[in-house]
Amino acid sequence: MRFSFLLSLPAILGAALLELRHPPAGADGVPLALTAAGFAVTAAVGYLAILFVLRWTREGRLWQFGLYCWAVAGLAAVALAGR
């Protein structure tokens, strides 16, 4: 599990570097402090999510994550069917 997360780092960092060349639309007026705060919160939440998945895997409770995935997929299917 740890190896797969470490293996994803080069792809994530490479994609981030490629995206830095093209700022999102409307980013001209966003203060740097607000962008930094958003990055910090996103990094912290992502780190906590990884810790939860690693703990669930170690404890053999990954089926709970599977239920979550099924629930989100079901909600997405219902939302997309209504379009």
Rosetta constraint file for C-alpha pairs under 8 A:
AtomPair CA 1 CA 5 HARMONIC 6.63 0.50
AtomPair CA 1 CA 54 HARMONIC 6.99 0.50
AtomPair CA 1 CA 57 HARMONIC 7.87 0.50
AtomPair CA 2 CA 6 HARMONIC 6.26 0.50
AtomPair CA 2 CA 54 HARMONIC 7.67 0.50
AtomPair CA 3 CA 7 HARMONIC 5.92 0.50
AtomPair CA 4 CA 8 HARMONIC 6.35 0.50
AtomPair CA 5 CA 9 HARMONIC 6.82 0.50
AtomPair CA 7 CA 11 HARMONIC 7.92 0.50
AtomPair CA 8 CA 12 HARMONIC 6.22 0.50
AtomPair CA 9 CA 13 HARMONIC 5.97 0.50
AtomPair CA 10 CA 14 HARMONIC 5.87 0.50
AtomPair CA 11 CA 15 HARMONIC 6.09 0.50
AtomPair CA 12 CA 16 HARMONIC 6.15 0.50
AtomPair CA 13 CA 17 HARMONIC 6.18 0.50
AtomPair CA 14 CA 18 HARMONIC 6.27 0.50
AtomPair CA 15 CA 19 HARMONIC 6.15 0.50
AtomPair CA 16 CA 20 HARMONIC 6.22 0.50
AtomPair CA 17 CA 21 HARMONIC 7.18 0.50
AtomPair CA 18 CA 22 HARMONIC 7.74 0.50
AtomPair CA 19 CA 23 HARMONIC 7.09 0.50
AtomPair CA 23 CA 27 HARMONIC 6.39 0.50
AtomPair CA 26 CA 30 HARMONIC 7.74 0.50
AtomPair CA 30 CA 34 HARMONIC 6.88 0.50
AtomPair CA 30 CA 35 HARMONIC 7.00 0.50
AtomPair CA 31 CA 35 HARMONIC 6.51 0.50
AtomPair CA 32 CA 36 HARMONIC 6.09 0.50
AtomPair CA 33 CA 37 HARMONIC 6.10 0.50
AtomPair CA 34 CA 38 HARMONIC 6.17 0.50
AtomPair CA 35 CA 39 HARMONIC 6.20 0.50
AtomPair CA 36 CA 40 HARMONIC 6.16 0.50
AtomPair CA 37 CA 41 HARMONIC 6.22 0.50
AtomPair CA 38 CA 42 HARMONIC 6.08 0.50
AtomPair CA 39 CA 43 HARMONIC 6.02 0.50
AtomPair CA 40 CA 44 HARMONIC 6.16 0.50
AtomPair CA 41 CA 45 HARMONIC 6.16 0.50
AtomPair CA 42 CA 46 HARMONIC 6.02 0.50
AtomPair CA 43 CA 47 HARMONIC 6.08 0.50
AtomPair CA 44 CA 48 HARMONIC 6.24 0.50
AtomPair CA 45 CA 49 HARMONIC 6.13 0.50
AtomPair CA 46 CA 50 HARMONIC 6.26 0.50
AtomPair CA 47 CA 51 HARMONIC 6.29 0.50
AtomPair CA 48 CA 52 HARMONIC 6.27 0.50
AtomPair CA 49 CA 53 HARMONIC 6.32 0.50
AtomPair CA 50 CA 54 HARMONIC 6.10 0.50
AtomPair CA 51 CA 55 HARMONIC 6.09 0.50
AtomPair CA 52 CA 56 HARMONIC 6.08 0.50
AtomPair CA 53 CA 57 HARMONIC 6.09 0.50
AtomPair CA 53 CA 62 HARMONIC 7.40 0.50
AtomPair CA 53 CA 65 HARMONIC 7.72 0.50
AtomPair CA 54 CA 58 HARMONIC 6.21 0.50
AtomPair CA 55 CA 59 HARMONIC 6.14 0.50
AtomPair CA 56 CA 60 HARMONIC 5.98 0.50
AtomPair CA 56 CA 61 HARMONIC 4.80 0.50
AtomPair CA 56 CA 62 HARMONIC 5.25 0.50
AtomPair CA 57 CA 61 HARMONIC 6.02 0.50
AtomPair CA 57 CA 62 HARMONIC 5.35 0.50
AtomPair CA 61 CA 65 HARMONIC 7.83 0.50
AtomPair CA 62 CA 66 HARMONIC 6.54 0.50
AtomPair CA 63 CA 67 HARMONIC 6.31 0.50
AtomPair CA 64 CA 68 HARMONIC 6.40 0.50
AtomPair CA 65 CA 69 HARMONIC 6.25 0.50
AtomPair CA 66 CA 70 HARMONIC 6.26 0.50
AtomPair CA 67 CA 71 HARMONIC 6.16 0.50
AtomPair CA 68 CA 72 HARMONIC 6.22 0.50
AtomPair CA 69 CA 73 HARMONIC 6.06 0.50
AtomPair CA 70 CA 74 HARMONIC 6.06 0.50
AtomPair CA 71 CA 75 HARMONIC 6.22 0.50
AtomPair CA 72 CA 76 HARMONIC 6.09 0.50
AtomPair CA 73 CA 77 HARMONIC 6.08 0.50
AtomPair CA 74 CA 78 HARMONIC 6.23 0.50
AtomPair CA 75 CA 79 HARMONIC 6.09 0.50
AtomPair CA 76 CA 80 HARMONIC 5.99 0.50
AtomPair CA 77 CA 81 HARMONIC 5.94 0.50
AtomPair CA 78 CA 82 HARMONIC 6.42 0.50
AtomPair CA 79 CA 83 HARMONIC 7.09 0.50
